[in-house]
Amino acid sequence: MPSDIEIAQAARMDRIMKVSASLGIPDDFIEPYGHYKAKVSLAYLDSLPANPAAKLILVTAISPTPPGEGKTTTSVGLGDGLRAIGKDAMICLREPSLGPVFGMKGGAAGGGYAQIVPMEDINLHFTGDFSAIALANNLLAALIDNHIHHGNVLDIDVRRITWKRVVDMNDRALRDITVSLGGPGNGFPRQDGFDIVVASEIMAIFCLATSLEDLKERIGRIVVGYTRDRQPVLASDLNAHGAMTVLLKQALAPNLVQTLENTPAFVHGGPFANIAHGCNSVIATTAAMKLADYVVTEAGFGADLGAEKFIDIKCRKSGLRPSAVVIVATVRALKYHGGHDLKTITDENLETLGAGIVNLERHIRNVQEVYGLPCVVSINRFDTDTVAEIDLLKSRVAALGTEVVLASHWADGGQGAKDLASVVVALCERPSTMTYVYEDDASLWEKATAIATRVYGASEVTADAKIRQQIADLEAQGYGHFPVCIAKTQYSFSTDPALRGAPEHHSINIREVRLAAGAEFIVMVCGDIMTMPGLPKVPSSERIDLVDGQVVGLF
């Protein structure tokens, strides 16, 4: 079978004006970026009436593994599958970060015959949204140091500046740095650092804002640091929010592209789910639900991270409600969770499969019992999966009242996801009441404990006295009603990435607390998770090249 990039390069794409016309969008409200991608007018999208019949479908997964699961591929395949059975469907996905594209994970436009295109553009610079976010973030950082250099009227304590610079690349050397060296003309030296763009609060705000006005107000509320008497300093105190909004003006309009089968797709925003809230923009999802009857979206990583944050942060803030959930898994990934060696992962082994299914079972229980939503398990099938393994998987999942559907969209496109699409349509008609993991009026500590015990299977949450005091101070400052965004490893329910399966009675230690006042949530950093990843020993960039004018090696 051809590689993903070969399939994408051979695609017969519709011109983007034809794609927008299929959604009923007049040409005047489309801003093309070349022939195959475009921005859609915010004013036009805002003017559209709500579609009360629209159904939102959330695609999530088991805890990620090296063999992979194919969540984005399933999101794309399901969108095509819904269209294949005659449904009016659209897809909403996040934009890929260049960090993982050139690092370990590779691209994020789907795979095989279930891809969004133009894949090369989407995985690289696309329409420049991430550049705009980085520029807005770094303008604020520059204004902080400039203000201090020119007299520091706000009395900013250089030891208590919390705002970091960002770059959309995995670069461990930038995690902790010293800036303003070289003498008085360069400012006052201080300790600083970089995060990756997708961990920036600007990215979180960008994906939760409902309009340009809301974006500007949220940016103005960002807390960049504290004065010497420990009073918060806001972006609006530096008069930064106006210029930052100007930088983001074009970016806030959602990006319209298509699948290999010409299903319309919004690809917009891209916070990671292990260090942020892991969902595409509220603007894109809300707009898609005005334009189509079925909207497929995904939340990053497993249902303990992306899906929890989708519900407790995105849905809580936007009023969105999924009608059904798809949990993606593979037999080989489940065997890995059961302790199977990667070298023989394709060999039949019912023992390790049975042991690994506990990971899937916990995700199912979380979706059904904690989040209160109906779900189906979608298995990306490989030729090496045996009948005995599939039968074991189906019987275990059936005991939880959930159906398993074998999907072949990677090889067969939308036709391979028609069975999954039919089950999802039926699930969407099932009555359900989505529930949050915690209530708004719970304390921040209670919120973190609820996530840890109800979703992660932990027995307790711990933190040293300094962290506990920071949490208490945030509540005293009026931020106690904010949701909590747990930043932890995606590879385990615990904070130890080596603990596979469904560990129980473990401890979740909070080692850092960050206020995201503009995004309106509190980030609690647990374990060794980094907001600036590093590159692996052999990064994906070594395989990427330009040969005879064609990009090769990209995913």
C-alpha positions, 0 to 999 in steps of 0.5 A: 500500500502507498505511504500516507503522503503518497496517498495524499499527494495523489488525491483528487481534491475539489477546489475549496470554493466547491467545498464551501459551496457544498456547505451553502457558504457564499463566495463572498465569505470565503478567503482562499489560501491557495486552491485547497484551503480557506478561512471562513468569515467569522461574521458570516458564521456568527449570523447563521441560525442554530441547527437544533437537529445537529449531533456532536460526536466525540472521538476519543481513545484508550491510553496511547501506546507505541503501536498506535490507535488511530484516533484522527484516522477514525475521526476522518473515516467516520466523517466519510462513513457518515456521508457514505450512508447518506448523512450530512456530516462535517469534521472538526479537528485540531491543527498539528504542532510542528514539534511532534511533526519533526519529533516523534509522533509525526503528522496529525492529518489521519492516515491511509485512505482516511486523511484530511488534505492538503496533508503537507500544508496542514502538517506544516505552516498551514494558514499561519495560525500557530505563527500568529499565536506565537507572535501574540504570546511573544509580543506580550513577553517583549512588552513585559521586559520593555516595561521593566527596562523603561522604569517599571512603573507597575513595580513588576517583581522580576522574580515573579514573572510567570509569562514565558516565551513560546516556539512551535518546536521541541527544544529542550535547551530553551526550557530554562534560560537567562534573558537580557544579558549583555549590559544595561542597554539590553534590560535587566537579566532574569531567569526565563524559559520557553514553552511549546506554542500549543502549551501557551495560554494564548492557544487555550484562549484562542480555542475557547473564545467565542468572538474577537471581542471575547478574545480581546477581553480574555487576553486582557485578563491574563496574569503575567506576573506579580508586583513586589507586594504580590498584586497580579499584573495583567496583560491589560495593565501593559496595554498589550491586549489590543495589539495581541488581538490584531495579530490574532484577527485573521487566525481566529477565523476557522480553516476549511479543508476537506478529506480525501473523499471531499467531506468538509472539515474545519481544522482550527486550533491545537492545544495538547491534551496532556499539558492543556485542554486538547480540543479544537476551537469552540468557534469551529465546532459551533460553526460546524453544528450550524452547517451540518447535521452530524459533526465529528470532533476529537479530543486529544489522547485517551478519554482520561485526558482529552475527553475529560477536558473536552467535557469539564472545560470546553463543554462547560464553557461553551454549552456544547454537548456530545450525543455519542462517543467513539472510543478508538483502540487496536488489538495490538495496543491493548496487548501492549497495555497487558505487558506484551513485548513490542517485538512480538506484538503481532503474535496472538496472545489472549493472556496479554490481550485479556490483561490489557483490556482493563485499560479499555474497560476503564475508559468505557466506564468513565465515558458511560458512568462518569461522563454519562454518555453512550459510546461505541468501541471502534477497532482499527483492524490489522491483518494480524488480529486473530478471530480468537482475539476479536472474540475475546475483546467483543465478549469483554466489552459486551459485558459493559453494554457496549458494542465493538465495531471493526473498522477498515477506513484506513484501507477502505476510506468511508466505505470501511467506516459505514458500520461504525457510522450506522452505530453512531447514528443510532447512539445519537438517538439514545437519550443521555444526560452528560455530567461533569466530573465535578461541580463549579462550586467545588474547591480546586482541591476537590476538583483535582481529587474528583478527577484523580479518583473518579477518572484516573483510579487514584486513591489520593492527591498529594502536594507539598505545603507550598503548592497547597498554599498557592491553591488556597491563594488562587481561591482567595483571589476569586479563581476557585470557580475555575475548572481544573486542567490536569497536565500529566503523561498521556501514557498511563492513568497514573503519572508514571508513563511506565504503568500500563493497563489500569493502575489503581490506588496510586497517588497523583502528586501536584508539583506545580500550579499555573493560573490561566486567568484568560482561558479561565482554568487552573493548570495543575502539573503532575509527574514529569510532564514537560510544557516544552518537549524535547526531540528523540534520539532519531527525530522524524525530521531526519526522514523528511526531505524534498526530492524532485520538488516533492515532500517525502517522509512526512508521516 
